[in-house]
Structures are given as structure tokens and as C-alpha cells.
Amino acid sequence: MKIVRTIAEMRAAVAGLRHQGRSLGLVPTMGALHDGHISLVRAAKTACDAVAVTLFVNPTQFAPNEDFSKYPRTFEADCRLLEAEKVDLLFAPDTAEMYPDGATTWVSVEQIEDRLDGVSRPGHFRGVSTVVADLFHIVAPDKAFFGQKDAAQVAILRRMVRDLHFNLELIVCPIVREPDGLAMSSRNRYLSAGDRRHALVLSRALRAVEAQVQAGRTDAAPLIETGLRILAEEPSVRVDYFRIVDPDTLEDRPHVRDGALVAVAAFVGPARLIDNLLISAL
Ligand code: PAF
């Protein structure tokens, strides 16, 4: 695996792969890799001739009161995992490389970026869409791979790709869970053993809603009540939102008959965790 730090080197390395006629898959990450990321790498390996991973803890998607400085940074371990997956290129720039002095250009996916996580994390999605647009320009992949766990991010990036005519296919891979149901996340590293147990309430709430949908209940209000009731079983877990929305616009849905995204965010100990369930049209 070739590790590159500068945009110029990355462009040259990509040009080399293209010269060999190879298709290219991109997996953007902030490192602290887990099996969820590895599932994206494997999907990229299956779909493309060559795979590039980016590792950049993007400061513009963190608010000043958030965990940018303590976000886990595990570069050596990440490299070992990616080597084992036979990734071709790892692009790991520093902040000065990605944001030249005085950078003032933003990519904003208006309206959608203010929904779901955008409500309690204002500016977060503007940081995500800006850095991902930049990475798409630098790497110019054929396909880019993201996890369904970040469902709002997926909606925003899909819209961005459509609106700005990026010449790539955005591929969304299923949530990877621990055997007990906890959705994998780099932020799970923040959890104590007790927090870890309490965090299971998120997937339990989603499963309860899923069971009700399977039993024929489709109105959003009682389904949300069910989810919130289960979440209340863990008083130490502070709910940020539990909503049923359109997976593309992130607007509230009155029922799930045409398909819907059931999404939850909650604070568990020092971590803000998210999880979701995609219900297909019934
Ligand atoms: O999902 C993430 O890890 C980040 O939001 C991303 C897409 C790498 C942009 O920094």
C-alpha cells in the first residue's frame, strides 16, 4: 500500500492507476478503523480494480465544543488493517494540505443539512460535504463507498453528487453491528463497560419499531412513541432525536408505507451515538 500525504502525490498516484486502465474505488474515512470501514473497503475491492482510502480527521465537521481534539487517532493500527486488505493507496493529508491558508470555500447542501443531526450539530454537514467534494476532486474515483449508519450524511452526499454532477457512483453499504446489536462506530471507543451496555438500547429501540412494522403498524407517531419508550428504559441515555423521515429529504414522514428511515441519536456517557433502520416500501 502506498501512503501519500500531498494532493500532488495523490493525483500522480491516481494517474498511474488510470494509466494502467484500472477502475478506482474510494473509501473516505477519519481513521480509527473498525469492521464497518473494512466492509466498505471489501465492497470497493469487489467492485473496482483498485482501492484508495482517505484518512483525514476533518476539523470543519466538528463544532468547537465537540470531540475533534480527542477523536481517536490510530494511524499505525489503521495502516496494518488496510495493508491486510491490500488497499492500493492511502491518502492521509494534514489540515494545511486540505485547507490552504485562508480557505473560504464551502459546499452547502441547503435545507437537508439542517435536518436530523444538522439540528444539534449546526455546520457539521457543511464540513462533511465540503471535504468530501474536495476528496472527490482530488481522487476522481469511479465509485465512492459510505456506510448506511451515517444515513443523514448519505442523503446529503447523494444530493451533492446529483446537484454538482460528480461523475461517480455513490455506493451505500449496510450497517455492521457487534454480535449484541451495537452499530460499529469509532466513537464506541469512548464507552466504559457500563456505557457500552446502556448503548444497546439504541438498537433495541429500532428493533422494537421494526417488530411493530412487521406486525402491520405503519403510522409514525405510535412507532416513535414505542422507540422513545424503549430508550427511556436507560435513564442515563439522553436522547437527541428519534424520528421517522424520508431517507432522501430527511423530512418527517407521517407513516412508513412508502418506505422510511427510522433514525436515532443519543448521548451515552461521553459519546454521541447514532443508529438507524431503513424500512422499504410496504
Ligand atoms: O463518515 C466519515 O467518517 C466522515 O464524515 C467522512 C465522510 C470521512 C468525511 O470526513
Residues whose N, C-alpha, C, O or C-beta is under 5 A from the ligand:
A	BS01	PAF	P28 T29 M30 F56 N58 V128 V131
